[in-house]
Amino acid sequence: MNISVELTLTPLQDNFEPPIIDFIKKLRASGLTILENPLSTQVYGAYDEVMELLHSEIKETFSNLDHVVLTMKMVKSDRSGYEPHF
Protein backbone atom coordinates (compact mmCIF):
# COMPACT_ATOMS: atom_id res chain seq x y z
CA MET A 1 0.00 0.00 0.00
CA ASN A 2 1.39 3.37 -1.02
CA ILE A 3 0.87 6.63 0.84
CA SER A 4 1.48 10.33 0.38
CA VAL A 5 2.44 12.45 3.39
CA GLU A 6 2.63 16.24 3.56
CA LEU A 7 4.79 17.65 6.36
CA THR A 8 5.27 21.16 7.70
CA LEU A 9 7.96 21.46 10.38
CA THR A 10 7.79 24.64 12.48
CA PRO A 11 10.53 25.11 15.08
CA LEU A 12 9.38 27.70 17.60
CA GLN A 13 12.66 29.57 17.88
CA ASP A 14 14.46 32.52 16.32
CA ASN A 15 16.95 30.47 14.29
CA PHE A 16 14.34 28.20 12.71
CA GLU A 17 15.84 27.49 9.26
CA PRO A 18 18.74 25.11 10.17
CA PRO A 19 16.50 22.45 11.79
CA ILE A 20 14.12 22.55 8.81
CA ILE A 21 16.98 22.22 6.32
CA ASP A 22 18.48 19.33 8.31
CA PHE A 23 15.10 17.55 8.45
CA ILE A 24 14.56 17.90 4.69
CA LYS A 25 18.10 16.71 3.87
CA LYS A 26 17.52 13.55 5.90
CA LEU A 27 14.26 12.92 4.10
CA ARG A 28 16.00 13.42 0.73
CA ALA A 29 18.70 10.88 1.67
CA SER A 30 16.06 8.17 2.24
CA GLY A 31 15.68 7.23 -1.43
CA LEU A 32 11.92 7.82 -1.27
CA THR A 33 10.21 10.30 -3.57
CA ILE A 34 10.40 13.72 -1.91
CA LEU A 35 8.84 16.88 -3.33
CA GLU A 36 9.22 20.29 -1.74
CA ASN A 37 7.59 23.68 -2.00
CA PRO A 38 7.93 26.82 0.12
CA LEU A 39 5.24 25.72 2.59
CA SER A 40 5.68 21.96 2.97
CA THR A 41 7.52 18.78 2.04
CA GLN A 42 5.80 15.72 0.59
CA VAL A 43 7.01 12.14 1.03
CA TYR A 44 5.70 9.34 -1.22
CA GLY A 45 6.22 5.60 -1.03
CA ALA A 46 5.25 2.32 0.56
CA TYR A 47 3.46 2.75 3.89
CA ASP A 48 6.00 0.82 5.98
CA GLU A 49 9.01 2.58 4.44
CA VAL A 50 7.54 6.06 4.81
CA MET A 51 6.37 5.48 8.38
CA GLU A 52 9.71 3.96 9.41
CA LEU A 53 11.52 7.02 8.04
CA LEU A 54 9.11 9.46 9.66
CA HIS A 55 9.23 7.63 12.98
CA SER A 56 13.01 7.95 13.26
CA GLU A 57 13.41 11.45 11.79
CA ILE A 58 10.55 13.03 13.73
CA LYS A 59 11.83 11.49 16.96
CA GLU A 60 15.36 12.78 16.33
CA THR A 61 14.11 16.25 15.37
CA PHE A 62 11.86 16.48 18.43
CA SER A 63 14.76 15.33 20.65
CA ASN A 64 16.98 18.13 19.31
CA LEU A 65 14.48 20.99 19.66
CA ASP A 66 12.83 22.39 22.78
CA HIS A 67 9.67 23.65 21.06
CA VAL A 68 8.49 22.46 17.66
CA VAL A 69 5.26 21.85 15.77
CA LEU A 70 4.90 19.25 13.03
CA THR A 71 1.78 19.29 10.87
CA MET A 72 1.18 16.10 8.90
CA LYS A 73 -1.45 15.05 6.35
CA MET A 74 -1.66 11.52 4.99
CA VAL A 75 -3.41 10.13 1.92
CA LYS A 76 -3.76 6.44 1.13
CA SER A 77 -2.30 6.49 -2.40
CA ASP A 78 0.79 7.74 -4.17
CA ARG A 79 -0.18 11.22 -5.38
CA SER A 80 3.34 12.18 -6.55
CA GLY A 81 2.28 12.24 -10.20
CA TYR A 82 -0.79 14.41 -9.62
CA GLU A 83 -1.44 17.05 -12.25
CA PRO A 84 -4.49 19.31 -12.24
CA HIS A 85 -7.06 18.45 -14.90
CA PHE A 86 -8.36 22.00 -15.29
TISEVO-797400 format. One record per residue (C-alpha): x, y, z negated. Coordinates in steps of 0.2 Angstrom, whole numbers. Each point is the difference from the previous one (the first is absolute). Layout:
@X:X&Y:Y&Z:Z $
...
***
This chain:
@X:0&Y:0&Z:0 $
@X:7&Y:17&Z:5 $
@X:-3&Y:16&Z:-9 $
@X:3&Y:19&Z:2 $
@X:5&Y:10&Z:-15 $
@X:1&Y:19&Z:-1 $
@X:11&Y:7&Z:-14 $
@X:2&Y:18&Z:-6 $
@X:14&Y:1&Z:-14 $
@X:-1&Y:16&Z:-10 $
@X:14&Y:3&Z:-13 $
@X:-6&Y:13&Z:-13 $
@X:16&Y:9&Z:-1 $
@X:9&Y:15&Z:7 $
@X:13&Y:-11&Z:11 $
@X:-13&Y:-11&Z:7 $
@X:7&Y:-4&Z:18 $
@X:15&Y:-11&Z:-5 $
@X:-11&Y:-14&Z:-8 $
@X:-12&Y:1&Z:15 $
@X:14&Y:-2&Z:12 $
@X:7&Y:-14&Z:-10 $
@X:-16&Y:-9&Z:0 $
@X:-3&Y:1&Z:19 $
@X:18&Y:-5&Z:4 $
@X:-3&Y:-16&Z:-11 $
@X:-17&Y:-3&Z:10 $
@X:9&Y:2&Z:16 $
@X:13&Y:-13&Z:-4 $
@X:-13&Y:-13&Z:-3 $
@X:-2&Y:-5&Z:18 $
@X:-18&Y:3&Z:-1 $
@X:-9&Y:12&Z:12 $
@X:1&Y:18&Z:-8 $
@X:-8&Y:15&Z:7 $
@X:2&Y:17&Z:-8 $
@X:-8&Y:17&Z:1 $
@X:2&Y:16&Z:-11 $
@X:-14&Y:-5&Z:-12 $
@X:2&Y:-19&Z:-2 $
@X:10&Y:-16&Z:5 $
@X:-9&Y:-15&Z:7 $
@X:6&Y:-18&Z:-2 $
@X:-6&Y:-14&Z:11 $
@X:2&Y:-19&Z:-1 $
@X:-5&Y:-16&Z:-8 $
@X:-9&Y:2&Z:-16 $
@X:13&Y:-10&Z:-11 $
@X:15&Y:9&Z:8 $
@X:-7&Y:17&Z:-2 $
@X:-6&Y:-3&Z:-18 $
@X:17&Y:-7&Z:-5 $
@X:9&Y:15&Z:7 $
@X:-12&Y:12&Z:-8 $
@X:0&Y:-9&Z:-17 $
@X:19&Y:2&Z:-1 $
@X:2&Y:17&Z:7 $
@X:-14&Y:8&Z:-10 $
@X:6&Y:-8&Z:-16 $
@X:18&Y:7&Z:3 $
@X:-6&Y:17&Z:5 $
@X:-12&Y:1&Z:-15 $
@X:15&Y:-5&Z:-11 $
@X:11&Y:14&Z:6 $
@X:-13&Y:14&Z:-1 $
@X:-8&Y:7&Z:-16 $
@X:-16&Y:6&Z:9 $
@X:-6&Y:-6&Z:17 $
@X:-16&Y:-3&Z:9 $
@X:-2&Y:-13&Z:14 $
@X:-15&Y:0&Z:11 $
@X:-3&Y:-16&Z:9 $
@X:-13&Y:-5&Z:13 $
@X:-1&Y:-17&Z:7 $
@X:-9&Y:-7&Z:15 $
@X:-2&Y:-19&Z:4 $
@X:8&Y:0&Z:18 $
@X:15&Y:7&Z:9 $
@X:-5&Y:17&Z:6 $
@X:18&Y:5&Z:6 $
@X:-6&Y:0&Z:18 $
@X:-15&Y:11&Z:-3 $
@X:-3&Y:13&Z:13 $
@X:-15&Y:12&Z:0 $
@X:-13&Y:-5&Z:14 $
@X:-7&Y:18&Z:1 $
***
